[in-house]
Amino acid sequence: MDFVLEWWKQMLAAGVLIVGAGSIAWLRATFVSRVKHDELAQRVNAVEKTIEDLPSAEDLHDLDKRLIEVGGKIDALSPQLGDLKRVTDLLMENELRGSKKCQ
């Protein structure tokens, strides 16, 4: 008992030191540091900014409707382009035949 009465202050200080070190170790393992938190906050902000700049579902739907319209117009022009190709081929053939006669 004399030992405890003589060294109680040192044992109390050692106990407080051990509990404090354990608490700090637990806090560091459980919570993120301020620097790491700020880095993650910057990354989240960058991702949010990128997502804001992406087209919405309505934008994609409008684009789809416009592409369907363009496809319909191209389909409507296809017969005319076929006729134009035939005329061009005839003109080319006529031009080639005409150049043979001149020689």
PyMOL commands that set and color helices and strands:
alter all, ss='L'
color gray80, all
select helices_A, chain A and resi 2-30+34-53+57-102
alter helices_A, ss='H'
color red, helices_A
deselect
rebuild
show_as cartoon
